[in-house]
Amino acid sequence: MKKYVVIKLFLLPFIIITLVHLTKPSDARIYIDITSPVSEKLPIAIQEFSGKYGQEISDIITQDLNYTGIFNCIDKNAHIEKPNQNFNPKNWTPLGVETVVKGSVTDAGDLIVKISLYDVTENKEVLRKEYKGSLNLLRPISHTISNDIYHFLTGQNGIFRTRIIFITDEQGAKSLNIMDWDGHRINKIGIKSNIIVAPHWSRDGKKLIYSAEKNRLWNIYLLDFKELIEKKIYSSKGVNIPGDFLSDNEITLSSSKDGSSDIYIMNLQNSNLTKITSSHGIDISPTVSPDSRYIAFVSDRGGSPQIYVMRRDGTDIRRITFEGNYNTSPIWSPKGDKIAFVGRRGTNQIFTINPDGTELTQLTHTGNNEEPSFSPDGMFIAFTSDRDGVKSIYLMRANGEGQKRITPLNISAHSPRWSPN
């Protein structure tokens, strides 16, 4: 059992938030329905905040909201109203703007950021908040503001404070790293091994499981962010790879301890294993549906690696992929409506499919693209691609739009796993 003090860097930072209620819950308005299959982008103006660091913070908020694909952030050069002027709807109506964000930043030891959100049509301030935190929390504060604006306008939680675990290759060794959702604030967790694979978050975001090869054994480890300790939770002969958490006290895993690889459920409290697949083929890569009732996995029982779905007890197994002879790495969307996976079509590409096997959709086309991981709201996918010459982490919207690299080209990065919160 090892302790990693460095993990303190990754715990949610302490930010004081003061909210002024300007609307009653009964008066709350949803400005844009992101659940609608067809909706126009919401025109929003994010003015440059006054004070030191004001431009940096407002730029981060603009980048956050722009990437969602549901906002039209009006170019600052088109703004008629200056940041230091009082809000006047007449300055925004000609631009078609529906909401305006104004803010100020005070640097007095700690950062104090005040923001106001205005409704142009109703000519009133609808949200006012104040944020306080140390200077090194500038980006988390900015992302928190983005979350609050996003929630107010959509009624849904944003993903701007989430993090992504990933693996880097360094001088023949693998290392666990963590970064903000947008690729900033990359930090090493302090765990290295010759081989590290398959990191998976617990559903509350407080733990991480992964497999590492040490002393010629494939062990499964649990990293507790609260207790700051790493603990070996499973070891046996063969290859042992964790899958998703099934509950707070249960994980899925694949193990070849009895020969061919099968899927098991492990109780973390008593370490009991329950075998739920048994075939002459190889069964690996279990991913759990949001309601924990079903498990998708990869099996070559039909002659080639394909995606299957079964009930959590191993019954009612059915194949859902039939195009292509190599389909792997399934991941269930938090919405429950899609499974993303990797299909080999000359090169490896990312697809989505409904859990019943319908609506197969190819999302990527350039380079090799692997290891998809959904954001906690199911709206985005992180993945690995070598399209720029080196393995890097990329993001895209769940429909394949907005693909962009978020890790620098001077590191080899792969195996992203998006935090649940």
N, C-alpha and C positions, 0 to 999 in steps of 0.2 A: 504494500500500500504506500503510495507516494503522495507527497503534498506539493502543490504548485501555487506558490504565492502570486505568481505573475497573473493568474486568472482573475485577480481582483480588478485588473484593467478592463475586464469585459462585462462586469456586472452592470446592471442598469444604473446610469449616473443619477445623482441626486439633483433634481431640479425643482425649485419651488414655483408653483403655478397659482396665480390668483385669477379667478374668473368673476367677471361682472355679468350677472344675468340681465340681459336686455330684452329677452323674449320669454314668454311663458312657454312651457312644454307644449301646451295646447295650440300655441301660435306657430310652432316650429314648421318650417317649410322645407321640403326637399327640392333643391334647385335643379338637380339632375338625377334621373333615375338610372343608376348604373346597371340595374338588373334588366332593363329594357333591351331587347335585341337590336333596336335601332334608336339611337338618340344623338342629337347634335351636340357638338362640343360647347361647353359653357364658356362664354367670353368673360375673362377675368383680368383685371389689371393689378399687378403687384408692384407698387411704387417702391423706389429705392428708399430704404429706411434712413432716417437722419442719424447722425452721430457716427463715431468710430465703429468700424465693423458693420455698419448698416448695409453697405452695398454687398458685402460678402454674405450676410444672412439672407437678404432679400433675393440674391441670386440663387442660393441653395433652395429656398422655397420655390422659386420659379422653376428650377430644374426638376424638383420633386414632382410638382403638379403637372408640368408639361409632359413628363414621361408616362403618366397614366393613360394618355390618349383621350381623356374625356374633357380636358380643359383646353381652351384657346387662350394662352397667356399673351396678352397684347404687348407688342414690342414697346420697350420703354421710350424709344425715340418718337413714338407716335403719341405719347401722353401729352395732353394739353395742360392739364393741371400739374403744377410743380409739387414735389413731395412736401414742401413746407407750407403749402396753401391748405386752407380748410376744404373739406370735401364739399363739392358742388356738383350735383347730378348733371347740370347743363354742360359740364366739361367732358362728360363721359358718354352721354346719349348719342352724339354724332359718331362715336367710334363703335357703337353697338355693344358697349360693355355693360354687363349685368351686375357684377360685383367688383368692389375695389378694396384692396388691402393697403393700409398705411401703417407705418411703424416707426419707432424710435429706439435707439440703443444708447444706454448710459454705461460707461465703464468706470465704476467706482470700487475697484478691488474685485468685485463680482460684476458680471454682466447683468444688466437689467434691460429686458426687451419688452416693450409695450406694443401691442398690435390692436388695430381696429379693423373690422370688416363691415363694409357698407353695402347696402342694397340700393342700386341706382334707381330702379323703378319706384321703390317706396320712399326714396330720399331719406334714409335713416341708417343709423349705426345698428347692426344686428348682433355683433359679437365684439367683446372687448376682453383682452387677457393680458396678464403680465407674467413674465418668466424671469427667474433669477437663478444664476449658476456661475461657476467659475469659468474663466476664459477658455480652459481646455475642453469645456463642454459646448463650445460654440456650435459645432455641427449637430450634436444631439439636441440642443435647444432649437436649432433651425428645423430639424426633422420633426420635433414635437409640435412646433407651430404648424408645419405642413399637415401633420396628422389632425390637428384640431380644426383647421380650415376644411380639410377633406371631409371630416366627419360631419361638420356643421352643414356643408353643402350637399352631401350625398346621403347622410344618415348611416353610413358604413364606416367601419374602422379602417384606417390607413395602414400602410406597411413601412412607413418611413423611419420608424425606430427599430425595425427588425435587423437581424444580423445573419451573416452567412458563414458557416464553417466550411473550410476547404483544405485540401492537401497540397503541399508543394514538394517538388523534388530538389534536394540539395545535396550535392556531392555524394551521390549514391544512397542517400537516406531519404525517408519521407518525414514530413513535419506537419503537424496540425496547426492551422491558422484560423483567425476569425477577422471579419471585416464588417463594416456597415453595409447595408443593402446596396448602396451605390458604388462600392469598391473603395471607399475612403477608410482611413484609420485601420489599416492592416496591421495586425499584431500576431506574434507567435504565441501559442499557448504554452510551449515548453515541452511538448511531447514529441519524441523522435523514435524512429525504428527503421529497420531495413525495409519493412513493408507495413504500411497502414492502409486499410481499406474500409469502406462502407460506414462512414460516420452517420449516426441517426440521433436526432434530438428526442428527448422525452416530450410528452404533450404539454407539459407546463414550462418547458424551456429551461429547466433547472439541471438537467442531466444530459449526458451524451454517452452513447455506446459506440464502439468501433472495434475492429479486429486488427491485431498487430502480431507479426511473426517475431517471436523471441525464443531463443534457444531451440530452434527448429520446431517449435510448436505454434500453431495458429490459435492464439488466445483471444477471448472477447473481454473487453474492459469497459468499465463504467466510470465516467468522470463526473463527479458531483461538484457543480459550480458553487453551491452554497457552502459545502464543507471543505472545498478546495482540495479534494483528494481523488486519486485514481485507484480503482480497485479491480482486480481480476475477478470476473464473475463466472467464466466458463473456460475450461481447457480440456481437450481430449486429443487423441490421435486424429489424423485427418485434417481437413480444412473446415474451419468453423467461422461463419460469417453472419453478423447480426442483420436483422431486418428491422421493420418498424416496431415501435412500442405498440402493444395491443391494449394496454391499460397502464395505470401508474405502477403496477407491480408485476406486469407481464411483458415479455418481449418475444418477438418471433426471431428465429434464426435458422440457418441451414448448416448441416453438419454431415460430414462423410465418415463419421466415427465407425459406422457399421459397414462401410464399403462405398456404395454409391451415395450421393448426397441426397438427403431428405430434409423436410421442413419440420421444425419443432416449435412448441410454445414452452418458454421457460418462465417459471415463477421466481421472481427475484428475491422473495422472502425466504423460501426454503430450497431454492435451486432445483426443484423438480422439473423434469423434462417430459413433455407429452408429444409423442410423434404423431403428426397429422397427415403425412403423405408417405406412401410406400410403393415405389414402382421400380422397374428394372432400369429406368432412365435416371437422369440427374434432375433434381428439383431444387431450385435456388431462388434467391432474390424476392423474398416475401414482402409485400406492401399491403398495408391494412386500410380498409375503407374508413371514412370518418366516423361512422356509427359502430365500428369494430365488429360488424356482422360478417364481413367477407374479407378474403385475402386473395390478392392477385399474385402470381408467381410465374417463374420461367421453368419450363420442363422440356426435355427432348424425348419424352415418352412416345411421341409420334414420329420420331426420326430426325427432327431438327428442332432447335430452340424456338419455342413459341410461348405466347402469354396465355395463361389459364386463370380462371377465377373459381374459387371454392368457398363454401361456408367456413367459418372459423374453426369448426370441428373436423374439417377435412372432407366433408361430404359434398355431394352435388358439384363435382368437378366438371368444368366445361371450358373448352378452348375458345378464345375470342379473336385470335389473329390467324388469318389464312392467306394473306398476301406476303410473299417473300419467304425465304427459307431460313432467316436468322432474325429473330425478334427478341430483345432482351431489355433489362433495366426498367421494369415497370415502376411507376410512381402514381399513387392515387391522388387526385385533386382534392383539396380540403372541402370543396363544394360537393364532392361525391359523384359528379356528373361525367367526369372524364378520367381516363388513365393515359398518362404520357409514357412513351417507351422509345427505345432505339431500334430501328429497323435497318438492316443492311441492304442497300440498293446500289451496289457497286461500292459506295462509301457509306459510312454510318450516318443516318439522319434521324431526326426526332419527329415522332408522330403523336397524335392523340387519337383516342378511340373511346366510344361509349363502353361502359362495363358489360353491355350485352353484345358487343362486337360490331355495332353499327357505327356509321359516320367516321370512317377512317380518314384522317387529315394529315398531310405532310406539312410540317412547320419550317424545316430548314432544308437548304439545298446546296450550300457552299462549304467545302471542306468536310472534315469528319466532325460530327456533332454527337455528343454522348452525355450520359449521366444527368438527365433532367431532374429538377427539383422545383416543386410549386411554392410560390409565396403563400403565407397563411390565409390569404383571402381568395386564393385560386386564380388571381387575375394576371399573374406573371410567372415566368419559368426561368430559373437559373440553369445553366448547362455548361459543359466543357466543349470547346471547339479549337481546332488547330488551323482555322482558315487564315490566320495572320502569320503562320509559320511556326508558332510555338503554342503548346497547350495553354489556354487561358480560360477564365470564367467570363461568360456572356450572360446577358439578360435579354428576354423578349416578352412581349405580351402573350397571353395564353392563346391568341389566335395567330401567332407567328410574326406580328408586326413589331417594329421598334427594336430590332436586334442590335446590340452594342456590346463591345468588350468593356469590362470593368476592372480587370487586373492588368498591371503593366507587363510589357513584353520582355522585361529583363528577369522574369521568374516563370517557371513552369508550374502552372496551377491547374488543379482538376478536382473532381469529386465534390462539387458544391452541395451543401445541404442547408436549406433555408430554415431559420428559426421559426417556431410557432407563434412567437409574440415579440 
